[in-house]
Amino acid sequence: MKYMRLIAPYRKMRLPAACPFLIIQPAGMLSILFLFIFSLALAGCGQPSAPPPAATAAHSAAFPVTITNYDTAENPLTYTYYRSPLRVTITHPGATELLLELGLENHVLATVAPYGPPLRTVAEKYSRLAIMPARYAPTPEELLKMQPDMIIGWAHHFSDGSLGDVRTWHERGIATFIMPSSLVKTKPTLDNTVYSLLADIGRIFAVEDKTTRLIKDYQARIARVEQSVRGIAGKKTVMVLQDQGNGQFILYDNSYLISTMITLAGGKHIADNVLSAAGAETVLAYDPDFIIFVSFSKSSTEELTDAEAVAHLRQLDELTNMRAILSGSIINLPFFTVNNGGVRTVDAVEKIARRLYPEAVN
């Protein structure tokens, strides 16, 4: 879903607010004790300078690592890690699922609740995580109280109206990482969203062996799908539709990753370059072979079934006569899957391809 972006002003922060120390000059032997305590306290402020004591030699050798990420205006920005973050707060549940898939649950300090049921492979781990009270993002003050050493989130979360500019966090020694799939100025591909995400997380947490295997597995699966649909003439047309209620809809255009996913699955995405918010008359101007219905979860443990998705669209009087709805040519993808940009993406490409071309893709 699109969000308005506000470019946050750059604010100088001379002293990390999380480390308000009162410096006292004691005399004699007490000065040694105070200096020792003060030096230990300072170790928790600013960008970390050494790996944690429990780190292996191999882990230590992987650092420092400099990663290029972005600010909310999508300007490239580098940050250097001197060890893997140990207290990560996450405001994008797709990132939470990825860290859990990689076995990094002990690095997660807190996360937002998933937008529906988590993946079955990580559901138990997700249930054991600390969930932030905020549905989408905490306030900067709430986040500071948690004392994270890294924040992972949507691009729009680092605007002035939410968490604030990434540079203010960097000055506190807190890393930030914007999920690449939430950027909109560059056309998203699997290379610049999913694969780049995996590569960066692998370097940041020194698990490149795992992320490299995942990338190779995903690439092989996508190659099989592309091979299966390559010879098909007459590509099926696909619209991506989200029901906002009261006769209002969102049509996903080609600035979303789902557009690339449709192309990889052998489909032809229509409704490109249209306003995100649309009335029924705009939707009816298209006549797709298939509709990808971006559904919302029934609860934190239950998704809308494929049959329920079809039933939902058929009860919308304003869309009753659409060919795809009449024929039941509906591909149900939960919002959490469409906007995941992580470990769900390749599964979704395979599902789209199987529904479009069941005779070719198995």
Solvent accessible surface area in square Angstrom, and as a share of the most:
residue,aa,sasa,rsa
1,M,56,0.25
2,K,70,0.30
3,Y,87,0.33
4,M,161,0.72
5,R,57,0.21
6,L,88,0.44
7,I,133,0.68
8,A,9,0.07
9,P,74,0.46
10,Y,110,0.42
11,R,109,0.40
12,K,128,0.54
13,M,53,0.24
14,R,209,0.76
15,L,122,0.61
16,P,27,0.17
17,A,58,0.45
18,A,44,0.34
19,C,11,0.07
20,P,108,0.68
21,F,81,0.34
22,L,155,0.77
23,I,115,0.59
24,I,93,0.47
25,Q,159,0.71
26,P,31,0.20
27,A,85,0.66
28,G,59,0.57
29,M,154,0.69
30,L,104,0.52
31,S,31,0.20
32,I,105,0.53
33,L,90,0.45
34,F,82,0.34
35,L,119,0.59
36,F,117,0.49
37,I,96,0.49
38,F,60,0.25
39,S,60,0.39
40,L,108,0.54
41,A,35,0.28
42,L,83,0.41
43,A,77,0.60
44,G,70,0.68
45,C,24,0.14
46,G,27,0.26
47,Q,61,0.27
48,P,23,0.14
49,S,101,0.65
50,A,57,0.44
51,P,46,0.29
52,P,26,0.17
53,P,146,0.92
54,A,97,0.75
55,A,29,0.22
56,T,87,0.51
57,A,88,0.68
58,A,82,0.63
59,H,36,0.16
60,S,39,0.25
61,A,87,0.68
62,A,42,0.32
63,F,22,0.09
64,P,90,0.56
65,V,10,0.06
66,T,68,0.39
67,I,3,0.02
68,T,71,0.42
69,N,11,0.05
70,Y,65,0.25
71,D,5,0.03
72,T,1,0.01
73,A,11,0.08
74,E,21,0.09
75,N,72,0.37
76,P,92,0.58
77,L,38,0.19
78,T,84,0.49
79,Y,21,0.08
80,T,34,0.20
81,Y,8,0.03
82,Y,84,0.32
83,R,42,0.15
84,S,1,0.01
85,P,5,0.03
86,L,73,0.36
87,R,101,0.37
88,V,0,0.00
89,T,0,0.00
90,I,0,0.00
91,T,0,0.00
92,H,3,0.01
93,P,0,0.00
94,G,0,0.00
95,A,1,0.01
96,T,0,0.00
97,E,0,0.00
98,L,1,0.01
99,L,0,0.00
100,L,0,0.00
101,E,71,0.32
102,L,5,0.02
103,G,39,0.38
104,L,10,0.05
105,E,44,0.20
106,N,141,0.72
107,H,36,0.16
108,V,16,0.09
109,L,49,0.24
110,A,9,0.07
111,T,0,0.00
112,V,0,0.00
113,A,31,0.24
114,P,19,0.12
115,Y,27,0.10
116,G,5,0.05
117,P,21,0.13
118,P,26,0.17
119,L,42,0.21
120,R,233,0.85
121,T,109,0.63
122,V,3,0.02
123,A,35,0.27
124,E,124,0.56
125,K,57,0.24
126,Y,5,0.02
127,S,89,0.57
128,R,156,0.57
129,L,22,0.11
130,A,60,0.47
131,I,79,0.40
132,M,8,0.04
133,P,139,0.87
134,A,26,0.20
135,R,113,0.41
136,Y,122,0.46
137,A,26,0.20
138,P,6,0.04
139,T,65,0.38
140,P,40,0.25
141,E,110,0.49
142,E,82,0.37
143,L,0,0.00
144,L,41,0.20
145,K,170,0.72
146,M,41,0.18
147,Q,102,0.45
148,P,7,0.04
149,D,23,0.12
150,M,0,0.00
151,I,0,0.00
152,I,0,0.00
153,G,0,0.00
154,W,19,0.07
155,A,0,0.00
156,H,24,0.11
157,H,8,0.03
158,F,0,0.00
159,S,9,0.06
160,D,68,0.35
161,G,68,0.65
162,S,31,0.20
163,L,3,0.01
164,G,3,0.03
165,D,5,0.02
166,V,0,0.00
167,R,67,0.24
168,T,7,0.04
169,W,7,0.02
170,H,36,0.16
171,E,58,0.26
172,R,29,0.10
173,G,5,0.05
174,I,10,0.05
175,A,2,0.01
176,T,6,0.04
177,F,0,0.00
178,I,0,0.00
179,M,0,0.00
180,P,11,0.07
181,S,25,0.16
182,S,10,0.06
183,L,19,0.10
184,V,44,0.25
185,K,144,0.61
186,T,87,0.51
187,K,110,0.46
188,P,4,0.03
189,T,50,0.29
190,L,9,0.05
191,D,98,0.51
192,N,60,0.31
193,T,2,0.01
194,V,0,0.00
195,Y,22,0.08
196,S,37,0.24
197,L,1,0.00
198,L,3,0.01
199,A,42,0.33
200,D,28,0.14
201,I,1,0.01
202,G,0,0.00
203,R,91,0.33
204,I,0,0.00
205,F,5,0.02
206,A,33,0.26
207,V,19,0.11
208,E,89,0.40
209,D,88,0.46
210,K,78,0.33
211,T,2,0.01
212,T,61,0.35
213,R,146,0.53
214,L,35,0.17
215,I,29,0.15
216,K,130,0.55
217,D,63,0.33
218,Y,11,0.04
219,Q,80,0.36
220,A,43,0.34
221,R,45,0.16
222,I,11,0.06
223,A,54,0.42
224,R,147,0.54
225,V,7,0.04
226,E,59,0.26
227,Q,115,0.51
228,S,45,0.29
229,V,6,0.04
230,R,154,0.56
231,G,77,0.74
232,I,39,0.20
233,A,95,0.74
234,G,67,0.64
235,K,83,0.35
236,K,67,0.28
237,T,32,0.19
238,V,0,0.00
239,M,0,0.00
240,V,0,0.00
241,L,0,0.00
242,Q,0,0.00
243,D,23,0.12
244,Q,85,0.38
245,G,29,0.28
246,N,157,0.80
247,G,25,0.24
248,Q,87,0.38
249,F,1,0.00
250,I,13,0.07
251,L,1,0.00
252,Y,0,0.00
253,D,17,0.09
254,N,45,0.23
255,S,25,0.16
256,Y,21,0.08
257,L,10,0.05
258,I,1,0.00
259,S,5,0.03
260,T,16,0.09
261,M,1,0.00
262,I,0,0.00
263,T,88,0.51
264,L,30,0.15
265,A,0,0.00
266,G,4,0.04
267,G,8,0.08
268,K,122,0.52
269,H,17,0.08
270,I,32,0.16
271,A,3,0.03
272,D,51,0.27
273,N,125,0.64
274,V,34,0.19
275,L,149,0.74
276,S,30,0.19
277,A,70,0.54
278,A,7,0.05
279,G,12,0.12
280,A,16,0.13
281,E,126,0.56
282,T,47,0.27
283,V,0,0.00
284,L,83,0.41
285,A,84,0.65
286,Y,57,0.22
287,D,86,0.45
288,P,1,0.00
289,D,35,0.18
290,F,19,0.08
291,I,0,0.00
292,I,0,0.00
293,F,7,0.03
294,V,0,0.00
295,S,1,0.00
296,F,101,0.42
297,S,34,0.22
298,K,95,0.40
299,S,52,0.34
300,S,76,0.49
301,T,115,0.67
302,E,84,0.38
303,E,44,0.20
304,L,35,0.17
305,T,68,0.40
306,D,74,0.38
307,A,76,0.59
308,E,63,0.28
309,A,0,0.00
310,V,25,0.14
311,A,58,0.45
312,H,59,0.26
313,L,0,0.00
314,R,120,0.44
315,Q,104,0.46
316,L,22,0.11
317,D,121,0.63
318,E,64,0.29
319,L,0,0.00
320,T,55,0.32
321,N,123,0.63
322,M,9,0.04
323,R,114,0.42
324,A,1,0.01
325,I,1,0.01
326,L,111,0.55
327,S,76,0.49
328,G,19,0.18
329,S,19,0.12
330,I,6,0.03
331,I,1,0.00
332,N,6,0.03
333,L,4,0.02
334,P,20,0.13
335,F,20,0.08
336,F,3,0.01
337,T,16,0.09
338,V,6,0.03
339,N,20,0.10
340,N,0,0.00
341,G,2,0.02
342,G,2,0.02
343,V,10,0.06
344,R,16,0.06
345,T,1,0.01
346,V,1,0.00
347,D,69,0.36
348,A,3,0.02
349,V,0,0.00
350,E,32,0.14
351,K,52,0.22
352,I,0,0.00
353,A,0,0.00
354,R,104,0.38
355,R,85,0.31
356,L,1,0.01
357,Y,4,0.01
358,P,93,0.58
359,E,140,0.63
360,A,37,0.28
361,V,10,0.06
362,N,170,0.87
